C-alpha cells in the first residue's frame, strides 16, 4: 500500500532504483540485518528490454560469494574469445578464475536472481515511487516521493543510495554535476535470430564508416548493435528498422547473418560521464548514477554491481557500530578510480571501432598488434575488461597483496574462499596447524562467536596469513607471523 500524503516511513537505508546495482546492494544490507527500503519509479519489477548483455568473471565471483553464480551460469552461454577489429583475439579462457569466461545472458536474468534474494531477506519494495527531492541533516535523510496514484510521502533513513541510472533523481537532488559529453549517437540495438550464425564469440568490427558488434545469448537470440557515420545525427526517438541494422552489419562484417525476428529493437546514444564525488554526506551514488560510458566491453552493469559489493559491507559495518562513518569515504577512494578507468577503456574501444582516417586506422592496427604480441599488455587488457585486474590503493609499506582481489583459494575441509564469504563477513585464513592468530602467544585471534570475522585455514601447507574483506579484496596479509600487524588490521577494518 502506498503511504498517505504527509506520512513518514523509516528505514536504516533507502536504495533508489531496483536495477542490478540497487538490488545487489539492498540484498547485501538486508542479509546483514539492516532494514532497507527500495524506491523504484517503474511500476513493474522486471523489464524484458535490456541493454546489458554479459556478466564478466569478477562479477561472477562476487555472485559466487552470495551463492548465486552457478544458478546464473545456467541461464546463458559461456564465451572465452573476445574478438576486436578482426585481428585482435583476447582469450579470456586463460584467466585464473573459477569463471574464465564471459557469461552472455540478459540483464533481466541477473535482476530476477537478485530480486529474489533481496525479497527473501526482507527488503521492502515501493514501486511507482518517484523521488522528487531530498534533505539531509546530521542524523539522516528525508526523501520526498510521489507515487503513481498522485499521493506523496516522505521516507527517512540514516543513509540513501542513488542507484537510479544516468538520469538519477538522487544525483540531481544533491546538486552534483555529471560532467562529460556524448561520445556516440544513434546506435541501433536489437536482439535477433540468425539464419547463418557467426562463430561463438563476442565480435566487434568496423569499416571506418560504420561498426557493429554481435554477442550470442544462450536462448537462440543474438545481441546485435551497430552505428553508421552517415546516420549518426538521428535522434534516439526516430523510427528504427531491422533493415537499417542489417545494412550496418553487412558493412562492418561483410554479412548480416540472415538476422530476423527481432524480439526488440531500439536506438540510443552513449555518453561518457562521471560524478566528481560518489558521496555527499549521507547520500551515496552507485552504478550509472555515478558513471556512464560506451557499451564497448560490456562493463557497465558489471561496474555497478562491483560498486554495490564495495559499498554494502561498509554501510552495514557503520550502521552496526563496528566502524566509524569515515569508512564510507573509502568507497569514493576505491571506486572512483575504477569508474574512471572503465570510462577510459570503453571509450578507447569505441574510438578504435570508429577509426575513420588512414592515420586512425594505422594507429588501431599498431595498438591491436601490440596488445596481441606483448603478454603484459594482453593480461592488462583482459584484467580491465573482465574486472579481475581491478585493485584498490594500499597504504605505503603494505603487503603486495593488500587491495588486490583474493583468488577463490581452497580451504581446509574442502570448502572455498567464496563459500566462506557468503556470510558477508571478513575471512581470516591462517596455516592449517595454527588455531590462533599467526605467531605469537599474546595475540588474540577472533573467536568463533565473533560475527565480524570467520576463521579458516589453507587447504595445503601454505604459510602466512590473509585477511579478506567481504567484497573479496585483501585487507591485510603477511608472509610470516605478525601478531601486532594482525591486531592493527582487525581493529582498523572490523573493530574486532
N, C-alpha and C positions, 0 to 999 in steps of 0.2 A: 504494500500500500504506500502511496506517495505521502510525504509529510505534508501537513497542512500549512497554510500560509502563516509565516512568522514563527514556527516551531524550530527548535534546535535539537539536532541529533549529535551524539558524542561518540567518537572513536579515538583510539590512540593514533592511528594513521588513516588518512584518506588518500587513496590512489585514484587519480583521474585518468580514465582510459582503460579499456579492457582488451587491448591488443595483447600480443605475446609478452611485451615488456611489463605491462601492468599486471598481467595475470601471474607471471612468474614471481614478481615482487610481492604481490598480495598473498600468494600461496606460501611463500617462504615465511613471511611475517606471521601469518595465521598458524603455520606449523610450529612456530616458536612461541605460540601463546599470546600473540599481540592482536587485540581487536582491530579489524580492518574493514573499512567500507570502500567499495569501488563505485565510482560515479562514471556512468557511460552515457554519452549523448545519444548514441544509436538506440533505437527501441529494441532491435533484435540482437541476440547474443552473438551469433556467428554469421559472418558473411562468406558466401562461397566465391566471391570475387576477390582475388588476392594478387598482389604484385610479388610478394616474396615467394621464392620457389625452392630454396635449398637450405639445408642445415649443415653447417660445417663441423669439423672434428671437435674443436674446442667447445662449441655449444652442446654437441652430443655428450661430451664428457661431463659438462655441468648438469645435463639432464640425467645422465647416469648416476650422478651423486644425489639425485632425487628419485631414483627408481623408475624413470620414465623412458630412458633411451631405447631399451630393447623393444618396447612396445611401439615406439615411434618408427624405428627402423623397418618394421614390418609393413608400414604404410607406403613406402617409397622404393626408389631404385638407387642402388649404390653405384657411384661414379668415381673412378680413380684417375681419370685423364681429363685435364683442362687444356683445351687447345685454343691458342690465341693467334690470330692473324695468319693461320695456315701453316706457319713454320715453327712456332714455339709450342711444345707439349710439356706440361707440368704433370709429372707422375706423382700424385698425392698418395698413391698406394704405398709409398715408401715411408710415410710418416710413422714415428714411434708413438702410436696411439691405439687404443682398443677399437677406434673407429677411423681407420686410414682411408677415408673416402668422403665425398660429398653425398649427403642423402638428399635426393631430389624428391620432394614431397610438398604439397600445397601448404600454405600458411595455416589454413583452417584445421589441418590435422594437428599442428602444434597447439593451436588455440584450444581444440577440444580436450586434449590431454591436460593442459594447464588449467583450464576452467574446471574440469572435474576435480583435480587435486585441490584447487582453491576452495571449491564448494564443500568438499569433504572436510576441510579444516575449519569451516565456519565463516568464510568470508561473506560479508553482506553485499549484495549487488543491487544497485539502483540504476535501472535503465531509463532512457528518455530523460536524463538529467543533464541539463546544460549548465556549465559553470558560467556565471555572469560577473563574478568578482570575488576578491578575497581580501582579507585584512588580517594582519598578524600582530601579536603583542608578545610580551616576554614569556607567556605561558602556553600559547597555542595560536591556531589559525582558524578564522571563521571563513567558511566558503559559502558564498551565495549561489543558490541553484534555482533554476526554473525548470519545472517538469513539463512534459509534452501536453499535459492537460491544462496548462496555464497556471497551476499552483506554484508557489515558491516556498523555499525553506532555507534555513541556514544550518550547515553542518560544521561542527567544531572538532578539531583534532589537535594533537600535540605537534604533528608534522603532516605536511601534504607533499605528495609526489605527483608531478605532472608527467604522465606518460601518454599524453593525448595528441601526439603526432605533430606534423610540421606546422599546423595552424593552431598550435597549443593555446588554449584559453588561459591556462595557468601561467605560461610564459608571458603572455601579454599582460596579465593582471599584475605580475611582478615588475613590469616596466623594463624587462630585459630586452636588449636589442637582439636581432638574429642576423648578424652581418653575413654578407656573401652575395652570390649572384646566380643567375640561371646559366647552367653550363650547356644544356642542350634542350631543344624544344621539339615538340611533335614526334615523340617516339610512339610507334604503334605496337601494341602488345596484345597477344592473344594466346589462348590455349586451343590447340587444333589436333586433329588426327592427320596422319600422313600415309599416303599410299606407298611411297618409297622412303623407308626410314633411314636417316643418317646413321653413322656409327654411334654406339652408346658412349657419348662423351658430351661434355659441355664445350661448345664451339662458338668462338667469336671471330668474325671475319669482316673486312672492309675493302671497298673498291676505290676509296677516295671520294666518290660521290655519294656513297651510302655504306651502311654497315648493318649487320644483323647478327643475332645470336640464337642458338637453339639449345634447349635443355629437355631431356626426356623425363617425364613423370613415370610412375610405376603403374599407371592405370590405363595405358593406351594413348594418352594425350601427351603432346609436346608443348612446352612454352616457347613461343617464338616472339622475338622483338626486333624491330627494325627502324631505321632512320634514313631519310633521304634529304640530301642537302637542298635540292630544288624545292622541297615542300617543308622546310624547317621553320617557316614563319606561320604555319597553320595553327590556329588556337586549339586548346585542348577540347573545347566543346564542338569542334567541327565534325561533321559526319565522317565515319571511317568504315572502310570495307575490307573484306578479305583480299580482294584483287589488289588493293594498294600494298598490303603486306606481301602478297605473292611476288609483286614486281620488285620490291626492295630485296627480298630474299634471293631472287634469281640474280640480281646484280651483285650481291655480296658473295654468294656461294656458287653461282652458276646453275642453281636448281631451286625450285620452290618445293621439292619433295612431294608434290601432289597433295599439298595441305588442303584439308576440307573439314566440314562440320565443326566450326568453332563453337565452344561452349560459352565463350565470352570474348569480347574484343573491345579495346578502348585506346584512347590517345592520351598521352600525358607529357609533362615536361619534367626535367630534373634540375634541382638546384644544388649548389654547394654552400652550405651554411653551418655555422656552429656558434652557439651562445657562448659569451665570454665566461660566465660563471654558472656552473651546474647547481650551485647552492645560493639562495638568497634568504638568509636567516633560517626559518623553519620550513621553507619551501625548497624542494629539490626537483630537478628535471632529469629525465632519462629517455633513452631511445630517440625517436625522431623529433621529439620536443626539444632535445638538446643539440642534435646534429642531423644533417641530411646531406645526401651525396648521390652520385650516379649509381645506377643499379649494377654497374660492372663489378664482377667478382662476387656478387650475391652476398654482400657483407652487412646490409642494412639491418635486417631482423636479428641477425646474429650479434651484432654490436649492441643492440638494445637489450637483448637477453643477457649479455655479459655485463652490461651496466647494472641490470637488476640484481644479478648474482653478487656483484660487488657491494651494492648498497644495502641489500636486505639484512644481512647479518649485522651490519654496523648499526642500522636503525634499531634492530632488536636488542643489541647489546646496550645501547644508550637508554632505551625505554625500560629495560630491566634493571638499570642502575649498575650494570657491570662495567661500563665505560663512560667517560665524560663526553659531553656534547661535541667536544673538539674532534672526536674520532670521525665525525661526519665530514670534516674538512679534508680527510684523506680521500674521500670519494672524488672531489674535484681534482686533487693532486694526481690520482691514479688514472682516472677515466678520461679526463680532458685530453691528455696527450694521445691516448688511444684513439679517441674520436677524431682528433686532428690527423693522425696517421691514416685512418680509414678514408677521410675526405681526400687526402692527397693521393693515396694509392688507387682508389677507384677513379679519381679524376685523371690520373695518368693513363689508366687502361682506356678510358673513353676517348681521351685525346689522341692516343695512338690509333684507336679504331677509326677516328675521324680524319686521320692524316690525309692531306689533300695535295699539297705541292710535292714536287720531286724531292726537295730537301727534307720535308717532313717524313716522307716515306723512306728515305735513306736512313734518317735517324731511327725510325722504327725498326728497320732491318738490323741496324747496328746494335740497338738495345736488346732486341729479342735474341740475337746471336750471342751476346754477352751473357744473358741470363741462362741460355741453353748450355753454354760451354763452361761457365765458371760455377762450380758446385756451391760455394758460399752464397753467391747471388741467387741461385736457384732455391737453395734452402731458405734464404731470407724471404723470397717472394712467396713460397709455399706457406711459410710461417705467418706472413702478413695476411694472406687471403683466408687461410683456414682458422686463424686466431691462435694457433698453438705457439706462435712466436712472441705473443704479447707478454711483456714483463713490466713490473712496476719498479720505480726507482727505489733503491735501497740506501740506507744510511752509509756514510763513509766508514770503511773498515768492516762492513758486514760480510758474512759468508757469501761466496759466489752464487749460491742458490737462492738467497733471500730475494723475494719479489717475483721469482720465476714461477711458472706453472709447475706443479708437482705431478710427475707421471703417476699413472694408476698402478703403483707398486704392489707386489704380492705381500701379504701379511701372514704372520703365523696363524695357524688354524684353518688355512685355506681361503681366507677372505681377501678382499682387495681394498685399496685406499678409498675408492669411490663408494664402496659399500659402507665403510666406516664413516664417511662424511654424510650419510643420509639422515643423521640426526640433527644436522645443522650446527654441529659443534666443531671445535678445534680437535685435531688428532695429533697426539704426541707419539712418534714412533721411535723406539729405542731398541738396542740389541736384544736378541731372544733370551739371553741369560741375565737380563737386567730388569728386576722387578721394581727398582726405584729409579729416580732420575739419574741421568748418566753421570756416574762417577763418584761423587763424594758422599760421605755418611751424613753430613749435616744438611744436605739438600732435601727439601720436602717436595716430593712429586705430587701431582694432583691425584686424588683418590677416586675410586670407582663411583663415589657418591657425588663428585663434583660434576654438575650438569654442564659445565662450560668446556671441559676437556675430556676426551676419550684417550685412554692408554692403549697402545698397540705395539707389537714387536715385528721386526723384519722377519720375513719367512726364512731367510738363509743366515749366513754368518756375517752379514754386513755389520760394521761398527758405526759409531757416531749416532747422532740423533737429529730428528726433523720435527719441527712444529708446523703443522699445515693448517691454514685458515679454512673457515667453512666454504670459501669460494675456490678452494683448491690451489691457492698460491702459498708459497713458503713464507712463513712469518719469521722463522729462526732456524738455524742449522749449525751443527758443529761436527767436525770430524773426530773429535776426541772429547773426553769428559770435560764439561764446562758447567758445573752446577750454578755458579753465580750468574753466568750468561743466561742459563735457562730460567732462573728466578726472575731476572730482569724482563726477559721476553714474556713470561707468563703474566707478570704484573702489568706490563705495558699493554699487551694485546687482550688479555682475558680478565684481568682483575683477580686472577686466582693466586 
